């Protein structure tokens, strides 16, 4: 087998382990997740997701965008892995401590007097300190040894699930469940570090000069990540402040149910992206056709799933989460359509990189974040969780189609998407494309 064949085989196996790990985690979560939600009830489950929204928001800041560049740094600096990882970990550690302290300060002000809420958020914020170690996973990805990272992630998730089962069996309060995410990241970091040392990874070293270089490269990823986090998490934060924890519980249940299968879309996008990038080097027509094909697959797969969720939302919620969660049915029937436009944004990634349009993402995400906050403010008082779902759906429409259509260099991409929806020039192939 030639070098390209060996590399292709390793890449396929690498992707297989990543996808397999996600499937295994999904299977475990499918059993433990609904049981936990049933036990905690809408208010307790909503409180956990309210805290998770805060952690996600501050996690976007504490990450410093480093994970967006670390893989390329590890590939470009094969003899300096210890310096790359050591510098990245220390930068993230400093940012995480500051973020956790800020989060605790914010929650003491925003939810003053709500002792249980404050305790849940503070316990959840510990995840910010432990999640810095997920940076080590990129070392395994760079070596095309994602098997180790996938196994580490699964066993950490398994321990966390066992912890939740113990809490269910012993009847513990919601405060104990707040530590679950932190425990997950703690064990993931521990397993990754042990595996790193067993695989003879270099000793971590810190270089002030390199730290400045990596921060300079990564810092511009922070604002887009923050904008994404705002329009992904604002609905939960605003539902809690404007309505109640129970409404957050209903809404979070709807989101969890409708996105449980979406790892399939991620796998499709990740597998097609290399062929799109390769086509960009040789033939513009093939490049655009492959983009249309990916958009069509993504869009119509989501539409079929959305139709099924719309039709069967009621029995699904009743069977999985019990009668107590039936108010989640209405937002589920709306938020399920969100995935079609959300994953179109992900499918667009290869086109953006090839056309060097990354700089426009901040404009797109900022507009979506602003729209989401404003729409939530207007619609939640009117329609509750359905209003939050409608706001998120509208924000995704703005991200996928509206804003790109207003930015001249991005208009071609919007046209490709609309052609894909109409199945125009999707199935036809030129002779040069046929094998």
N, C-alpha and C positions, 0 to 999 in steps of 0.2 A: 504493500500500500504506500503511495507517495505521501509527501509531507502534508499536502492540502487535504488528502483523504483522512489522514490521522488527526489533523486539526479539526476537521469537520466532525469526526466521530467524537472527539473530546468535547467539542462545543455542544453536540447533541446530548451526550451523557450529562454534561454540566446542567443544561436546561432541564433535562429529565429529573435530576435530583431536586432542583428548585421547585418544579411543578409538583413532583411527588410529595415533597415536604409540605407544600401548601394543602394538598388534598388530604394528607394525614391529619394536619391540624384542623382542617375544616370538619373532618369526620368526628374528631374528639369534641370540637366546639359545638357541633350539631347536637351532641348528646348533653353536654354540660351547660351550654349557654341558655337554652330555654328553661332548664331546671332551675338555674340561678335566677333568671328573670321571674319565674313563677314564685319562688321562695321570697325574693325581696319585695315583690309587688311593684306596681307602676311607680310609686313614689321612691322607693329604695333604688330600683333599677335606674330611674331617671336621675337620681342624685349621683350615682356612680358615673353615668355618662356625662353629666354636667361637669364633674371633676375632670373626666377624660378630655373634655373639650378645652378646658383651661390648660391641661398638660400638653395637648397637641399645639395649642397656640404658642405657649412659651417654648415648646420643643423646637418649633420652626425658627425661633430666635437663637436658642442655645446651640443649635446644630451648626450655626455660622456658615451654612452652605458647603461645609467641608466634604460631606459625603457625595456631593455633586462632582467633585474633582479628584477625590482620593484614588479612585480606580485608575485613572489615567496617570496620576503621579506614581503609583506603584509600578505600572507598566513601563513608564519612561525612566524610572530610577531603580533598575533591578538590583543594584548594589547598595542601595541606601534605604531599604525597607524599614530598618530600625529607626532611622531618623524621620522618615515620612510618618510612620505610625506614632512614634513618641511625641513628635511635635503636634500632630493632629489631636491626639488624646489629651495633651495638656491644655491646648487651646479650648477644646470642647469642655474640659473639666472646669476651667475657670468660668466660662460662659454659663455652664449648667448650674453652678453654685449661685451665681448672681441671679440667674433666671428663677431658680427655686425660691430664693429669698424674696425676690420681687413678687412672685406669685403669692407667697404667703402674706405679704403686705397688702396686696390687692384684695385678697379674699377677706382679710380682717376688716377692710373698709366696706367692700361691696355687700357682704353678707354679715355685717356686724350683728352680734346677738344670736345668730343661728349656730349654736355650738356644734351640732352634729355635722352640718354642712362644712364648717370650717375644718373640723377634724378629718372628714373624708377627703377634702381637697388637699390638705397638708400631707396626709399619708400618701395620696396619689402623686403628689409632687416629687416624692423621693425617686420616682421613675426617671426624672430628668437627670439625676445624678448617676444612675446605673446605665442608662441607655447610651452613654458615650462609648461603651465597649462594643457596640454593634459595628463600630468602625473597623474592628479587627476582621470582621467577616469579609470585607473587601480584599483583604490579603489573600484569602482562600479563593475568591472570585478571580483575582488577577492570576493565580496559579492554575486556574481551571480545575479547582478542587472544591467546588461548591457542595459536594457530598458532605464534607465535614461541617460546613456552615448549616446545611439543611438539617443534618442529624442533631447538631447542637441546639438549633432553634426548636426542633420537635420535642426533644427531651426537656428543655426548659418549659415549653408549653405544657408538656405532660405533667411536670411537677406542679405547675400553677393550677392545672385542672384538678389534680389530686388534692391540692390545698383547698380548692373551692368545694370539692365533694366532702372533705372533712368538715368544712364550715357548715355545709348543708346538713350533714349527719348530726352535728352537735348543736345546731340551732343558734349559731352566732349572729351577731348584729351586722348591719350594713358597714359599720366602721372597719370590721375585719376584712370584708371584701375589698375595701379601698386599697389594701396593700397588695392585692393580687398582681396588678401590672408591674409594680416595683419588684416583686418576687420574680416575675417572668424575666425582666431585664437583668436582675442580679444573677440568676442562674445561667442565662444566656451568656453574659459576660464572663462568668467563671468557666463555663465549658469552652468558650472560644479561646480564652487565655491559655487554658491547659492544653488544648489541641494545638495552639500556636507554638507553645514551647516543645511539645512532643514532636512537632514537625520541624524542629530546629529553626524556628523563626529567630531573627536577630533580636538582641537586647534592645529595648526601647531607649532612644536617645532624644534629647531635646536640643534643637538648634534655633537660636533666636533669629538668625538670618533667614533660615528656611521657613520658620513660622511666619515671618513677615511675607515671604513669597507666597505661601499657600493661602494666607489670609487675603492677600491682594487678589488672588485668582478666584477665591470662593465667595468673598463677601457680597459680590453683586448677585449671588443666587439667593441671598437672605430675603430681600424684599419681595421677589416673586413668590417664594415659599410662604412668606407671611400673608401675602394677598390671597393665595390659594387657601391657606388655613382660615382666613377670615370668612371667605364665602362657603367654606366647608363646615365650620364650627359655630358661626354666629347664630344660626337658628336655634341651637341647643341653649346657648347662653341667654338669648333673648326670651326664649320660651320660659326658662326658669324665672327670670326677673319679671316678666310681664304676666305670666300665668302661674305655673306651679311645677314641682319636681315630677308629678305624675304625667303632665303633658310631655315633658322631656322623655319620660319612660315610653310613652306611646310612640312618639316620633322616632326614638332610637331603635325601637323594635321594628318599625317599618323599614328603616334604613338597613338594619342588619339582615332582615329577611330578603330584601330585594337585591342586595349585593353579594349574597352568599356564593353565587355561581360565577362571579365576575373574574375570578382568577383564570377562567378559560379564555376570556377576552385578552387578558394580559399575555397569556401564552401565545395566542394567535399573533398579536401585535409584535411581540419580541421575536417570533420566528420569521415573520415577513420582513421586518425592518432591514436586515442585512441585504436582502435581494433588492429592495428599493434603493438602498445606498449604492449598491453595485451598479444598478441600471443607470443611476444618475451620472456615472462616469462615462457611459458609452452611448446611450440613446435616450434623448429627451422624450420621445413618444412612448417608449416602453416604460420609462420612469413615471410618467403621468398616468399611464394605464394601470400600473401596479398600485399606485396610490388610490386610484378610483376603485380598484378591486378590494383593497383593504378597507376603504371607507364603506363600501357596499356590504361587505361581510359583517363589519362591526355594527353598522346601522340596522340591518335587517335581522341580525341575530338578537339585538336588543329589542327591536320591535316585537318579535315573536315572544320573547321572554316577558315583555311588558304586557302584552295581551293576555298571556297565561296568568300573570300575577293579578291583573285587573279582574279576570273572570273568577279566579279561585282564591282571592285574598281572604275572604271570610272564613272558609274552612281551614285554610292554612294557619291563620292566627288562632283559631279556636283549638285546633289539634295541638299545635306546638306550644302555645303560650296560655291557653285557657280563656275562659269567658272574661276574666278581669282585664284582658288586653284587647278586647273587641274595638275600643276606640282607635286602635292602631290601623284598622282596616281602611278607613277613609284616606289618611295620609299615604298609606302604602299604595293605593290606586293612583295617586298623583306622583309620588317620588320615584316609582318604578320607571317612569318615562325619562327621568333624569339621567339614567345610565347611558341611554343612546347618545346623548350629546356630551356627556362626561367622557366617555371612552373614545369619541371622535377626536377630542382634544389630545388624548394619548396616542391615537393612531396617527395624528398629524406630526408627531415628534420627528420622524425621519425626514419628512419634507422640510420642516423648519431648519433642521441641522444642515441638510444639503443646500438649501437656499440661503443659509446664513441669516435667518430672520429672528434669531434668539432675542435680539434687543427689543423687539416689539411685544414680547410676552408680558413685560411689566405693565405696559399700557393696557393690554387686554385684561390681565388679572386685576389690576387696580379698578378698572371700570366695572368688572363683575363683582368685586368685593363691595364697592360703593352701592351698586344696584341691589345687592343682596341685603345689605344693612337697611337701606331705605324701604325696600319692599317688605322685609320682615316687620319693620316698625309700623307700616301701614296695614299689612294683611293679618298679622297675628291677632290683633284685637278683634278683627272682623270674623276670621275663620279658624283661629286657633292653630292646631297642628297642620291642618290642610293649607292654611295661609303660609306657614313656614315651608311646606313642601312646594307650594306654587312659587315662592320666592327663590328657592334653590333651583327649580326647573328653569325659571326665567333667567337666572344668573348663568346657567350652563348654556342656554341658547345664545346669550350675549357673548360668552366665551368662544363657543364653537363657530358661530356664523355671523353675528351682527358686527362685533368689533373688527374681526378680520376683513369684513367687506368694506369697512370704513378706512382701512389702512392700505394704501395703494400697493405696496409690495406683497401684501397678504391676500389681495383680491383673487389672484389666480387659484389659491388654495380653496377659497370659498366656492369658486366656480367648479373646481374638481369635486367638491363634496356634493354640490347640487346635481352635477352630472351623475355621480354615483347613486344618489337617491332615485334618479330617473333611470338608472341602469344603462346610461348612454355610454357606449364604447367600453363596456366592462368585460364582456365575454369574448369579443372579437380579438383575435391575435394575428399579428403579422407573421410572415414566414420566418423572419429572423428571431422570433421569440420561441418558435417551436423547437422542441428537442429532437 
